[in-house]
Amino acid sequence: MDITYTILIPLIPLAVFLLLGIFSQKIKPAVSGYIGVAGLTTSLILSFYTAYQYFFVYGKVDGVYQAIVKKTVWMNFTDTLHIDMGVLIDPISIMMLIVVSIVSLMVHIYSRGYMKGDDGYTRFFAFLSLFSFSMYGLVLATNLFQIYIFWELVGVSSFLLIGYYYTKPSAVSAAKKAFIVTRFADLGFLVGILIIGYYTGTYDFGTLNAVNHETGTLFLDWAPTSFMGLSVITWALLLIFIGGAGKSAMFPLHIWLPDAMEGPTPVSALIHAATMVVAGVYLVARLFPMFYFVEDGYALNIVAYVGAFSSLFAAIIAITQTDIKRVLAFSTMSQIGYMMLALGVSKYEGHEGVGYMASMFHLFTHAMFKALLFLGAGSVIHAVHSNYLKDMGSLRKYMPITNITFLIAALAISGFPLTSGFFSKDEILVAAFESNKLIYFSGVLVAGLTAFYMFRLYFGIFWGKDTQYKHAPHESPISMTFPLMVLALISLLGGFIPFSKYVTADRAGFEAHLNYPLAAVAVSVGLIGIALAWVFYKKENNLASKFSNAFGAFYKWTYNKFYIDEVYLFVTKKIIFNLIAAPIAKFDKKIVDATMEGIGNKTVVISNRIKGMQSGKVQDYAFSFIAGVVILAILFIYLWTN
């Protein structure tokens, strides 16, 4: 089957970026919005066509979905080691195409209303298209180096969009912070890629992930070189996971995510809710056979525990935040931790791979309802011109569509029965229960905390105190509410997709069934969280203040995000800058530079003193010549006579 046309999916946003970027001063703002929407609509149609063709026409052979590759050699190192550029079509790349296309298109449509009147309107749509191109290239990559190239392009796009308000110091600082933190993580990713290339002789995903089902191992064989008790391939996978943890804001590389909310709200929905931050999850899923089979899944266990801790850590912080976008940012970190722990506890074949399937399922459902939450928050901010809960309340009276759609998203992320989040979360908890009880109980606790902080947010915005606004808020225009309604519909119905038939670790599919006892536990915990939020926040009262005061220092630590940012600042400023960099700089200036400058200065002094010898005057040269002859004659006569 010819899949050459799929290259158009990323190339169309690239063409839009170049068009809007080069002619930004000539294209009218309204026209640039239509061009951006038209480009993403075309990519969305092609993505859905590809998904239909793959899943229902030609993708399945003998009961297993095949990986279809179209590529060409870009750089050749040896007979086996080369970097290709191409397109890889398989269940998870198709799923990511759909996610990126839907969310990106909704953000484009939404931005036409949200960014209306902004001076950089055309530039904004150019950056959105660049980001979409980068994400498409990342999910279609056929090998580690190709994915790394687009991984870095995604980082550049994120930097440009977070720092979109480049005259605002906090936005510039946030953009730099995101870029620097993820660069450190990406260094680990790059080193891991180089190690794998050196020891396996290939970067190709198909070769690296090829499984021998008869022996239950990978086909690829490499020298069992070890370092500090682990094979070098395990170290390479851990380094690659560091790159994924940085992009997906896992602890302790999460510090950039809350600050990234300084970008326009549509950026938060596109990058920090649905697409860019799940790139780390996608990376682990893409290399899942390696993570699972190499050294009995040692690296995969690390993924599970990092994901579980990050999920709980972020959920606790989200309870205390008052900036609605930062609540959603920590919620994103928590939910991505859920996806990571699901991958970490998964097996490979059949129903035992439910964790892998659940992770991808939750990636899909979370993308929809988290994008909806961010766009709903943007609609609220657009109406009240504030990000803080203290400035909100009773907005359901003024913004009925935003109210209903936000409620649907809050129910979905809380795992309310029959919403999309209910189905995907249930499968994650089933996988955790079957593999690791500690991680399971952590996941259940996170489910309750999620329901509590999401309805704290919902009641604080749309119910709570009867706020008197100077200017009565009003519902957002149709360009902003239409994406809300589309995403709300998917958030309600997306859970009914038989995901286990299409996206599994071994690509064979299986029949998933609802585990009623575990589902009852998760739903009960979620309902308790919602009930507590109802008591604390539905009507104005001082219960929340009493409880926060009762927790004392712990509440303060939680509100200040456990001072992780301050720890980073202390390490960088006090230790690295003052104790390490400053003495080195002093040595460089006082010793190295001073030595070189001293040599140069002495050379100049000596040259000044002897430059008269090269005056260019004939009489001076004649005088020197005669004087020299006389001196030599006297010297020889003296030596001869004595």
C-alpha positions as CSV (number, residue, x, y, z in Angstrom):
1,M,0.0,0.0,0.0
2,D,1.4,3.4,-1.0
3,I,1.6,5.8,1.9
4,T,3.7,8.4,0.2
5,Y,0.9,11.0,0.5
6,T,1.3,10.9,4.3
7,I,4.4,13.1,4.0
8,L,1.9,15.9,3.2
9,I,0.5,15.8,6.7
10,P,3.6,17.5,8.2
11,L,4.6,19.4,5.1
12,I,1.3,21.4,4.9
13,P,1.9,23.1,8.3
14,L,5.5,23.7,7.3
15,A,4.3,25.5,4.1
16,V,1.9,27.6,6.2
17,F,4.7,28.5,8.6
18,L,6.9,29.6,5.8
19,L,4.1,31.6,4.1
20,L,3.0,33.4,7.2
21,G,6.5,33.9,8.5
22,I,7.9,35.4,5.3
23,F,4.9,37.5,4.4
24,S,3.7,38.3,7.9
25,Q,3.8,42.1,7.2
26,K,1.8,41.7,4.0
27,I,-0.9,39.2,5.0
28,K,-3.9,40.6,6.8
29,P,-4.4,39.1,10.3
30,A,-7.8,37.7,9.6
31,V,-6.5,36.0,6.4
32,S,-3.6,34.5,8.3
33,G,-6.0,32.9,10.7
34,Y,-8.0,31.3,7.9
35,I,-4.8,30.1,6.2
36,G,-3.7,28.4,9.5
37,V,-7.1,26.8,10.0
38,A,-7.2,25.6,6.4
39,G,-3.8,24.1,6.6
40,L,-4.6,22.1,9.8
41,T,-8.0,21.1,8.4
42,T,-6.2,19.5,5.4
43,S,-3.8,17.7,7.7
44,L,-6.7,16.5,9.9
45,I,-8.5,15.1,6.9
46,L,-5.4,13.3,5.7
47,S,-4.8,11.9,9.2
48,F,-8.3,10.5,9.4
49,Y,-8.1,9.0,5.9
50,T,-4.8,7.4,6.9
51,A,-6.3,6.0,10.1
52,Y,-9.3,4.6,8.3
53,Q,-7.1,3.0,5.6
54,Y,-4.7,1.5,8.2
55,F,-7.2,0.2,10.7
56,F,-9.9,-1.0,8.4
57,V,-8.4,-1.7,5.0
58,Y,-4.7,-2.7,4.8
59,G,-3.0,-2.4,8.2
60,K,-3.9,-5.8,9.7
61,V,-2.2,-9.0,8.4
62,D,-2.9,-12.4,10.0
63,G,-4.5,-10.7,13.0
64,V,-1.5,-8.3,13.7
65,Y,-1.2,-4.7,12.7
66,Q,1.9,-4.1,10.7
67,A,4.4,-1.3,10.8
68,I,4.5,0.3,7.3
69,V,7.6,2.3,6.5
70,K,8.5,4.6,3.7
71,K,12.0,6.1,4.0
72,T,15.2,7.1,2.3
73,V,18.8,7.2,3.5
74,W,19.8,10.7,4.6
75,M,23.2,10.2,6.1
76,N,25.3,7.0,5.7
77,F,28.0,6.1,8.3
78,T,28.5,2.3,7.7
79,D,26.8,-0.5,5.9
80,T,24.3,-0.8,8.8
81,L,24.5,2.5,10.7
82,H,22.8,5.3,8.8
83,I,20.2,8.0,9.5
84,D,17.0,7.7,7.5
85,M,14.2,10.2,6.8
86,G,10.8,8.8,6.3
87,V,7.4,8.0,7.6
88,L,6.4,5.1,10.0
89,I,2.8,4.2,10.1
90,D,1.7,1.9,13.0
91,P,-1.1,2.0,15.7
92,I,0.6,4.6,18.0
93,S,1.7,6.9,15.2
94,I,-1.8,6.9,13.8
95,M,-3.2,7.6,17.3
96,M,-0.8,10.5,17.8
97,L,-1.7,11.9,14.3
98,I,-5.3,12.0,15.3
99,V,-4.5,13.6,18.7
100,V,-2.2,16.3,17.2
101,S,-4.6,17.1,14.4
102,I,-7.8,17.4,16.5
103,V,-6.2,19.5,19.3
104,S,-4.1,21.6,16.9
105,L,-7.1,22.4,14.7
106,M,-9.3,23.3,17.7
107,V,-6.6,25.6,19.0
108,H,-6.2,27.3,15.6
109,I,-10.0,27.9,15.5
110,Y,-10.1,29.1,19.1
111,S,-7.1,31.4,18.6
112,R,-8.9,33.3,15.9
113,G,-11.2,34.7,18.6
114,Y,-8.8,34.7,21.6
115,M,-5.9,36.5,19.8
116,K,-8.1,38.9,17.9
117,G,-6.6,42.4,17.9
118,D,-3.1,41.2,19.0
119,D,-0.2,42.9,17.3
120,G,1.5,39.6,16.6
121,Y,-1.5,37.8,15.3
122,T,0.1,36.5,12.1
123,R,3.3,35.7,13.8
124,F,1.3,33.6,16.4
125,F,-0.3,31.5,13.7
126,A,3.1,31.0,12.0
127,F,4.5,29.7,15.3
128,L,1.4,27.4,15.8
129,S,2.0,25.9,12.4
130,L,5.7,25.4,13.1
131,F,4.8,23.5,16.2
132,S,2.3,21.3,14.4
133,F,4.9,20.5,11.7
134,S,7.4,19.5,14.4
135,M,5.0,17.3,16.3
136,Y,3.9,15.6,13.1
137,G,7.5,14.9,12.2
138,L,8.2,13.5,15.7
139,V,5.3,11.0,15.7
140,L,6.0,9.8,12.1
141,A,9.8,9.4,12.7
142,T,11.2,6.0,11.6
143,N,14.4,6.1,13.8
144,L,16.0,7.6,16.9
145,F,17.9,10.3,15.2
146,Q,14.9,11.5,13.1
147,I,12.8,11.7,16.3
148,Y,15.6,13.6,18.0
149,I,15.7,16.2,15.2
150,F,12.0,16.9,15.5
151,W,12.2,16.6,19.3
152,E,14.5,19.6,19.2
153,L,12.3,21.5,16.7
154,V,9.4,21.0,19.1
155,G,11.6,22.6,21.8
156,V,12.3,25.6,19.6
157,S,8.6,25.9,18.8
158,S,7.8,25.7,22.5
159,F,10.4,28.4,23.3
160,L,8.9,30.7,20.7
161,L,5.3,30.2,21.9
162,I,6.0,30.4,25.6
163,G,7.9,33.6,25.0
164,Y,5.4,35.0,22.5
165,Y,4.9,38.1,24.7
166,Y,8.6,39.0,24.4
167,T,8.2,42.4,26.0
168,K,6.9,40.8,29.2
169,P,9.9,39.8,31.4
170,S,8.1,36.9,33.1
171,A,7.3,35.4,29.7
172,V,10.9,35.7,28.5
173,S,12.1,34.2,31.7
174,A,9.7,31.3,31.4
175,A,10.7,30.6,27.8
176,K,14.4,30.5,28.8
177,K,13.6,28.3,31.8
178,A,11.7,25.8,29.6
179,F,14.4,25.8,27.0
180,I,17.3,25.3,29.4
181,V,15.7,22.6,31.6
182,T,14.7,20.5,28.6
183,R,18.2,21.0,27.0
184,F,19.8,19.4,30.0
185,A,17.3,16.5,29.7
186,D,17.9,16.3,25.9
187,L,21.6,15.9,26.5
188,G,20.8,12.6,28.2
189,F,18.6,11.7,25.3
190,L,21.4,12.3,22.8
191,V,24.0,10.4,24.8
192,G,21.5,7.5,25.0
193,I,21.0,7.6,21.2
194,L,24.8,7.5,20.6
195,I,25.3,4.6,22.9
196,I,22.6,2.6,21.2
197,G,24.0,3.4,17.8
198,Y,27.5,2.3,18.9
199,Y,26.5,-1.0,20.4
200,T,23.6,-2.0,18.1
201,G,24.8,-0.6,14.8
202,T,21.4,0.9,14.0
203,Y,18.9,3.6,14.9
204,D,16.0,2.1,13.1
205,F,12.9,1.5,15.3
206,G,11.9,-1.6,13.4
207,T,15.2,-3.3,13.9
208,L,15.6,-2.2,17.6
209,N,12.1,-3.3,18.5
210,A,11.9,-6.6,16.5
211,V,10.6,-9.3,18.9
212,N,11.3,-13.0,18.5
213,H,8.1,-14.5,19.8
214,E,9.5,-18.0,20.0
215,T,12.2,-17.1,22.5
216,G,10.5,-14.1,24.1
217,T,13.4,-11.8,23.4
218,L,14.5,-9.2,20.9
219,F,16.0,-10.3,17.6
220,L,18.8,-7.8,17.9
221,D,21.8,-9.1,19.7
222,W,24.6,-6.9,21.0
223,A,27.7,-7.3,23.2
224,P,26.6,-7.7,26.8
225,T,28.9,-4.8,27.9
226,S,28.1,-3.7,31.4
227,F,28.8,-0.6,33.5
228,M,28.1,-0.3,37.3
229,G,26.2,-3.6,37.2
230,L,23.8,-2.7,34.3
231,S,24.2,-3.4,30.6
232,V,25.1,-0.3,28.6
233,I,21.8,-0.7,26.7
234,T,19.9,-0.3,30.0
235,W,21.9,2.8,30.7
236,A,21.1,4.1,27.2
237,L,17.4,3.5,27.8
238,L,17.6,5.3,31.2
239,L,19.3,8.3,29.5
240,I,16.7,8.3,26.8
241,F,14.0,8.3,29.5
242,I,15.7,11.4,31.0
243,G,15.0,13.2,27.7
244,G,11.4,12.0,27.9
245,A,11.0,13.0,31.5
246,G,12.3,16.5,30.7
247,K,9.8,17.0,27.9
248,S,7.0,15.4,29.9
249,A,7.7,17.4,33.0
250,M,8.4,14.4,35.3
251,F,10.0,15.0,38.7
252,P,12.6,16.5,39.2
253,L,12.6,18.0,35.7
254,H,9.1,19.5,36.0
255,I,10.0,23.0,37.1
256,W,9.5,24.6,33.7
257,L,5.9,23.5,33.2
258,P,4.1,25.9,35.7
259,D,6.1,28.9,34.4
260,A,5.2,28.0,30.8
261,M,1.7,29.2,31.6
262,E,3.1,32.7,30.8
263,G,2.4,32.0,27.1
264,P,-1.1,32.7,25.6
265,T,-3.7,30.2,26.9
266,P,-4.2,28.5,23.4
267,V,-0.4,27.7,23.7
268,S,-1.0,26.1,27.1
269,A,-3.8,23.9,25.5
270,L,-1.7,22.9,22.5
271,I,1.7,22.4,24.0
272,H,1.4,21.8,27.7
273,A,-1.8,19.8,27.8
274,A,-2.2,17.6,24.8
275,T,0.8,17.3,22.5
276,M,4.3,18.3,23.5
277,V,4.3,17.1,27.1
278,V,3.1,13.7,26.0
279,A,6.1,13.3,23.7
280,G,8.0,11.6,26.5
281,V,5.3,9.1,27.0
282,Y,5.2,8.5,23.2
283,L,9.0,8.0,23.2
284,V,8.9,5.3,25.9
285,A,5.9,3.6,24.1
286,R,7.9,3.8,20.8
287,L,10.8,1.9,22.4
288,F,8.6,-0.2,24.7
289,P,9.9,-3.6,23.5
290,M,13.4,-2.5,24.4
291,F,12.3,-1.2,27.7
292,Y,10.5,-4.4,28.5
293,F,12.9,-7.1,27.2
294,V,16.3,-5.6,28.1
295,E,17.5,-6.9,31.5
296,D,13.9,-8.0,32.4
297,G,12.6,-4.5,32.2
298,Y,14.9,-2.8,34.8
299,A,14.6,0.6,33.0
300,L,10.8,0.1,32.8
301,N,10.6,-0.3,36.6
302,I,12.3,3.1,36.9
303,V,9.7,4.6,34.5
304,A,6.9,3.2,36.7
305,Y,8.2,4.6,40.0
306,V,9.1,8.0,38.5
307,G,5.6,8.2,37.0
308,A,3.9,7.2,40.2
309,F,5.8,9.7,42.3
310,S,5.4,12.5,39.8
311,S,1.7,11.9,39.6
312,L,1.2,12.0,43.4
313,F,3.6,14.9,43.9
314,A,1.9,17.1,41.3
315,A,-1.6,16.3,42.5
316,I,-0.8,17.4,46.1
317,I,0.6,20.7,44.8
318,A,-2.4,21.3,42.5
319,I,-4.7,21.4,45.6
320,T,-3.2,24.6,46.9
321,Q,-2.6,26.7,43.7
322,T,-4.7,29.7,43.1
323,D,-3.8,30.5,39.5
324,I,-6.2,28.4,37.5
325,K,-3.7,27.8,34.7
326,R,-1.1,26.6,37.2
327,V,-3.6,24.2,38.7
328,L,-4.1,22.7,35.3
329,A,-0.3,22.7,34.7
330,F,0.2,20.5,37.8
331,S,-2.8,18.4,36.8
332,T,-1.1,17.8,33.5
333,M,2.1,16.7,35.2
334,S,0.0,14.4,37.4
335,Q,-1.9,12.8,34.5
336,I,1.3,12.2,32.5
337,G,2.7,10.5,35.5
338,Y,-0.3,8.2,35.3
339,M,0.5,7.4,31.7
340,M,4.2,6.7,32.6
341,L,3.3,4.4,35.5
342,A,0.9,2.5,33.2
343,L,3.7,1.9,30.8
344,G,6.0,1.0,33.6
345,V,3.8,-1.8,35.0
346,S,2.8,-3.2,31.6
347,K,3.7,-6.6,30.2
348,Y,4.0,-7.2,26.4
349,E,1.6,-9.8,25.0
350,G,-2.1,-10.0,25.0
351,H,-4.2,-8.8,28.0
352,E,-1.0,-8.7,30.1
353,G,-0.1,-5.6,28.0
354,V,-3.2,-3.7,29.3
355,G,-0.9,-1.1,30.9
356,Y,0.5,-0.1,27.5
357,M,-2.9,0.1,26.0
358,A,-4.3,2.0,29.0
359,S,-1.4,4.5,28.8
360,M,-2.1,5.2,25.1
361,F,-5.8,5.3,25.7
362,H,-5.4,7.8,28.6
363,L,-3.0,9.8,26.4
364,F,-5.8,10.1,23.8
365,T,-8.7,10.9,26.3
366,H,-6.6,13.2,28.4
367,A,-5.5,15.2,25.3
368,M,-9.2,16.0,24.7
369,F,-10.4,16.9,28.1
370,K,-7.2,18.7,29.2
371,A,-7.2,20.8,26.0
372,L,-10.9,21.5,26.8
373,L,-10.0,22.6,30.4
374,F,-7.2,24.9,29.2
375,L,-9.4,26.5,26.5
376,G,-12.2,26.8,29.0
377,A,-9.8,28.5,31.4
378,G,-8.8,30.8,28.5
379,S,-12.5,31.7,27.9
380,V,-12.8,32.6,31.6
381,I,-9.6,34.7,31.6
382,H,-10.9,36.4,28.4
383,A,-14.0,37.4,30.3
384,V,-12.6,38.5,33.7
385,H,-9.1,39.5,32.7
386,S,-7.5,37.5,35.6
387,N,-6.0,34.1,36.2
388,Y,-6.7,34.0,39.9
389,L,-9.6,32.3,41.7
390,K,-10.1,35.2,44.1
391,D,-11.3,37.3,41.1
392,M,-13.8,34.7,40.0
393,G,-17.1,33.3,41.1
394,S,-20.7,32.6,39.9
395,L,-19.6,32.8,36.3
396,R,-22.1,30.1,35.3
397,K,-24.7,33.0,35.1
398,Y,-22.7,34.8,32.5
399,M,-21.0,32.0,30.6
400,P,-23.3,29.0,30.2
401,I,-21.5,27.2,27.4
402,T,-18.1,27.5,29.1
403,N,-19.7,26.4,32.3
404,I,-21.2,23.2,30.9
405,T,-18.1,22.2,28.8
406,F,-15.7,22.9,31.7
407,L,-17.9,20.7,33.9
408,I,-17.8,17.9,31.4
409,A,-14.0,18.1,31.3
410,A,-13.8,18.1,35.1
411,L,-16.0,15.0,35.3
412,A,-13.9,13.3,32.6
413,I,-10.6,13.9,34.3
414,S,-12.2,12.8,37.7
415,G,-13.1,9.5,36.1
416,F,-16.9,10.0,36.4
417,P,-18.7,6.9,35.1
418,L,-19.2,6.8,31.3
419,T,-17.0,9.8,30.5
420,S,-13.8,9.1,28.6
421,G,-11.5,9.5,31.6
422,F,-13.5,6.8,33.5
423,F,-12.6,4.1,30.9
424,S,-8.9,5.0,30.4
425,K,-8.2,5.5,34.2
426,D,-9.9,2.3,35.1
427,E,-7.6,0.3,32.7
428,I,-4.5,2.1,34.2
429,L,-5.5,1.1,37.8
430,V,-6.3,-2.5,36.6
431,A,-2.7,-2.7,35.2
432,A,-1.2,-1.3,38.4
433,F,-3.3,-3.6,40.6
434,E,-2.1,-6.7,38.7
435,S,1.5,-5.7,38.8
436,N,2.4,-3.5,41.8
437,K,0.1,-2.8,44.8
438,L,2.1,0.1,46.0
439,I,1.7,1.9,42.7
440,Y,-1.9,0.9,42.6
441,F,-2.7,2.5,45.9
442,S,-0.8,5.6,44.9
443,G,-2.9,5.8,41.7
444,V,-6.1,5.5,43.7
445,L,-5.1,8.3,46.0
446,V,-4.2,10.4,43.0
447,A,-7.7,9.7,41.5
448,G,-9.3,11.1,44.7
449,L,-7.0,14.2,44.8
450,T,-7.7,14.8,41.1
451,A,-11.4,14.9,41.6
452,F,-11.0,17.2,44.6
453,Y,-8.7,19.8,43.0
454,M,-10.6,19.8,39.7
455,F,-14.0,20.5,41.4
456,R,-12.3,23.0,43.7
457,L,-11.4,24.8,40.5
458,Y,-14.8,24.3,38.9
459,F,-16.8,25.5,42.0
460,G,-14.3,28.4,42.5
461,I,-14.8,29.7,39.0
462,F,-18.5,29.0,38.3
463,W,-20.1,28.9,41.8
464,G,-18.5,30.0,45.1
465,K,-18.8,33.6,46.0
466,D,-21.2,35.9,44.3
467,T,-18.6,38.2,42.8
468,Q,-19.6,41.7,41.7
469,Y,-17.7,42.5,38.5
470,K,-17.0,46.0,37.3
471,H,-17.8,45.0,33.8
472,A,-20.3,42.1,33.5
473,P,-18.6,39.1,31.9
474,H,-20.0,37.6,28.8
475,E,-19.8,34.4,26.9
476,S,-16.9,34.0,24.4
477,P,-17.6,34.3,20.7
478,I,-18.5,31.3,18.6
479,S,-14.9,30.9,17.3
480,M,-14.0,30.1,21.0
481,T,-17.0,28.2,22.1
482,F,-17.2,25.9,19.0
483,P,-13.9,24.1,19.9
484,L,-15.1,23.8,23.5
485,M,-18.2,22.0,22.3
486,V,-16.3,19.7,19.9
487,L,-13.8,18.7,22.6
488,A,-16.6,18.3,25.2
489,L,-18.4,15.8,22.9
490,I,-15.2,13.8,22.4
491,S,-14.6,13.9,26.2
492,L,-18.0,12.4,26.7
493,L,-17.9,9.7,24.0
494,G,-14.2,9.0,23.5
495,G,-14.2,6.3,26.1
496,F,-16.5,4.1,24.0
497,I,-13.7,3.6,21.4
498,P,-12.6,-0.1,21.6
499,F,-9.0,1.0,22.0
500,S,-7.7,-2.4,23.0
501,K,-8.5,-3.8,19.5
502,Y,-6.4,-1.2,17.8
503,V,-3.5,0.0,20.1
504,T,-1.6,-2.7,22.0
505,A,2.1,-3.5,22.7
506,D,2.2,-6.5,20.5
507,R,-0.2,-4.9,17.9
508,A,-2.4,-8.0,18.0
509,G,-5.3,-6.5,20.0
510,F,-7.4,-8.1,22.7
511,E,-10.9,-7.8,24.2
512,A,-10.8,-5.5,27.2
513,H,-13.4,-5.9,30.0
514,L,-14.4,-3.5,32.8
515,N,-13.1,-4.7,36.1
516,Y,-16.2,-3.8,38.2
517,P,-14.6,-4.1,41.8
518,L,-11.6,-1.9,40.9
519,A,-13.8,0.5,38.9
520,A,-16.1,0.8,42.0
521,V,-13.1,1.7,44.2
522,A,-11.9,4.3,41.7
523,V,-15.3,5.9,41.2
524,S,-16.0,5.9,45.0
525,V,-12.7,7.7,45.7
526,G,-13.5,10.2,42.9
527,L,-17.0,10.9,44.2
528,I,-15.6,11.4,47.7
529,G,-13.2,14.0,46.2
530,I,-16.0,15.7,44.4
531,A,-18.2,15.7,47.5
532,L,-15.4,17.3,49.6
533,A,-14.9,20.0,47.0
534,W,-18.7,20.6,47.1
535,V,-18.7,21.1,50.8
536,F,-15.6,23.3,50.8
537,Y,-16.1,25.5,47.7
538,K,-19.6,25.4,46.2
539,K,-20.7,28.1,48.6
540,E,-18.6,30.8,50.2
541,N,-17.4,29.7,53.6
542,N,-14.2,29.6,55.7
543,L,-13.7,25.8,55.9
544,A,-10.9,25.9,53.4
545,S,-9.0,28.5,55.4
546,K,-9.5,26.5,58.6
547,F,-8.1,23.4,57.1
548,S,-5.2,25.1,55.4
549,N,-4.3,26.7,58.7
550,A,-4.6,23.3,60.4
551,F,-2.0,21.8,58.1
552,G,0.3,24.7,58.9
553,A,3.9,24.2,57.5
554,F,2.8,21.4,55.2
555,Y,0.3,23.7,53.5
556,K,3.0,26.4,53.1
557,W,5.4,23.9,51.6
558,T,2.8,22.6,49.2
559,Y,1.7,26.1,48.2
560,N,5.3,26.9,47.5
561,K,5.7,23.7,45.4
562,F,8.0,22.2,48.1
563,Y,10.6,24.8,47.2
564,I,12.0,22.8,44.4
565,D,12.6,26.0,42.3
566,E,14.4,27.5,45.3
567,V,16.6,24.4,45.5
568,Y,17.5,24.7,41.9
569,L,18.3,28.4,42.3
570,F,20.4,27.6,45.4
571,V,22.4,24.9,43.6
572,T,22.9,27.0,40.4
573,K,23.6,30.4,42.0
574,K,25.2,29.6,45.3
575,I,27.1,26.4,44.4
576,I,27.7,26.3,40.6
577,F,28.0,30.1,40.0
578,N,29.6,31.3,43.3
579,L,31.6,28.3,44.5
580,I,32.6,26.7,41.1
581,A,32.2,29.2,38.3
582,A,33.4,32.3,40.1
583,P,36.8,30.8,41.2
584,I,37.3,29.4,37.7
585,A,36.5,32.8,36.2
586,K,38.8,34.5,38.6
587,F,41.6,32.0,37.8
588,D,40.9,32.6,34.1
589,K,41.1,36.3,34.4
590,K,43.9,36.7,36.9
591,I,46.2,33.9,35.7
592,V,45.4,32.8,32.1
593,D,44.3,36.2,30.8
594,A,46.9,38.1,32.8
595,T,49.7,35.8,31.5
596,M,48.7,36.3,27.9
597,E,48.1,40.0,28.3
598,G,51.5,40.4,30.1
599,I,53.3,38.7,27.2
600,G,51.5,41.0,24.8
601,N,52.2,44.1,26.8
602,K,55.9,43.3,27.2
603,T,56.1,42.7,23.5
604,V,54.6,46.1,22.9
605,V,57.0,47.9,25.3
606,I,60.1,46.2,23.8
607,S,58.9,47.0,20.2
608,N,58.4,50.7,21.2
609,R,61.9,50.9,22.4
610,I,63.6,49.3,19.4
611,K,61.3,50.6,16.7
612,G,63.7,53.5,16.1
613,M,66.1,51.1,14.6
614,Q,63.8,50.7,11.6
615,S,63.2,54.5,10.9
616,G,63.5,54.2,7.1
617,K,66.1,57.0,6.9
618,V,69.3,56.2,4.9
619,Q,71.6,58.4,7.0
620,D,70.5,56.5,10.2
621,Y,71.3,53.1,8.5
622,A,74.7,54.5,7.2
623,F,75.5,55.8,10.7
624,S,74.6,52.4,12.2
625,F,76.7,50.6,9.6
626,I,79.8,52.7,10.1
627,A,79.4,52.6,13.9
628,G,79.2,48.8,13.7
629,V,82.3,48.6,11.4
630,V,84.3,50.9,13.8
631,I,83.3,48.9,16.9
632,L,84.1,45.5,15.2
633,A,87.5,46.9,14.0
634,I,88.4,48.1,17.5
635,L,87.4,44.7,18.9
636,F,89.5,42.8,16.4
637,I,92.5,45.1,16.9
638,Y,92.3,44.7,20.7
639,L,92.0,40.9,20.5
640,W,94.9,40.7,17.9
641,T,97.3,42.9,19.9
642,N,96.6,41.0,23.1
